[in-house]
Amino acid sequence: MAIAAAGVLAPAFGFLPTLGGTELSLDPFVRFFTAPGIFRAMGQSLYVGLSATFLAVILTHSTLAAFYTSRWFAPLAWQSRLILVAPHVAIALSIAFLFTPSGLMMRWLSPWATGWTSPPDYLFPQDPWGLALIAGLAVKEFPFLLGLAIAQLGPINPRPALHAAASMGYGPLRAFTLVVTPQLATRLRFPVYVALAYAISSVDQALVLGSSPAPILSVRLLQWFNDSDLGARFPLAAGALVLVALTALGFAIWWLGEKGFAAFIHYGAASGRRTGPVDGAMRTGAGLGVLTLTLTTTGLFGLGLNAFASHWRFPDDWPGGFSLDIFGGALSAIAPAAGTSAGLALASAVVSTLWVLAALEASHNHRRLAVTLHALMFVPLVIPDISLMFGLSGFWAALRLDGHWLTVLWAHLLFTIPYCWLIVAGPFRNFNEGLVISARLLGAGRWGAFFRVKIPGLAAPILAGFGIAALVSASLYLPTLLAGGGRITTLATESIALSQSGDRRLLGALALAMMVLPLIAVEGSALAPKWLLRNRSGLNGATA
């Protein structure tokens, strides 16, 4: 983090001797703020990030409130997990495939409802209002927040409180809003801020869905990074700091919104009203949540179907023919990128899991070290990717480390370790240490008790952290691009490069390949504990 901070701060204030900057100056900020359209890019970033996160939060709470006690809850949870394992780029491509003029929705509506026998003329994605980007970000954040909310419902155990509210005449939606939503909001505060930070500074989805003439700030910074004029690094560094400040401003606006929402909930509870306009809004939000999950799943399916379609002309609802040869040809073209993605994901997951376990065990009896490590884990999740990566890219370039596989792995670990930590740290600290003490009393050494008692008892969260680390690694675009210097190709970088090619069969094959690895990692990490602990039924409670 210190290297990244120095790599941004020095050129942001004009000090970069290799490019002639030998004196501190505010000129980089002057160049940044006088760049054409820069204030629109800043406003667009804030507007898109706040809108997408707000929409994702509303969909999450509305869907939970409407379906938590319904038999439809399990299928919706399964759909959200399927979308969750899809990388951001795959989601962006599926949104584009659904709503482009020649996309799936227009095919279903034409010609019987629209009369169109050829694609209509409208701009989507890359519309100037940012609607496509807001939709793509919200679609990805919604399953993320929904999955975390479902996990938090266990500790909250809301059913008794909901039954009590129902006995007092409150409807299910209003009862959930007044009783459960405030508890969930507290537990999901940090994940929401993580989602907001990503939405404000997104690069991969913005390159596919965002407006090219008026991009958001993070895309403008990437354009400066790729500029052949190395002098652009000075306003780029200033912009990286501005993006951090913009993210902090987004956090402040969201915090004020939270205060207003808390006051609204308090007023609703104090009024004693059993029904109100909120119920209608929640029903609408729940309907939109179901529609979002259904359409996104359909879009991913349709995008993957393109990989096997020999021809699919507008306005046909279904491909006119199928061929495995086409998929095989596309697969052979992306095989090198798939191999690199798989290797990086596996290495990132292994190293992240081992590092997290070692750090948690080392800091177990050292409170100050534990608090410091826990705080440091948050930094990469709330700092914009491009700000962090730009600070490190100068260091890598100076030492000629950029473009190497190990450097890309280093960049991936900056993000996979925090996610793995957040999955494993809680169960690790709450583990019943009495089991370890009993093993030590029976003659086991410290490491013997650790490997024979603690690790099996924590198998589920450890493997879940492993799966999440692999998932995160497989979806990383910007860290791969900047650390790899454009010379390390993964499925994420390849899909962005080919997103404007118009070859839907190749993009479909890419989308399928991008989803296979995370799906194997996440589902395998969920099923593996049941097999590993099949002879240790007494550990079921520990691994739950």
Beta strands, then each sheet from edge to edge (+ up, - down):
strand 1: 15-16
strand 2: 21-22
strand 3: 309-311
strand 4: 321-322
sheet 1: 1+ 2-
sheet 2: 3+ 4-
end
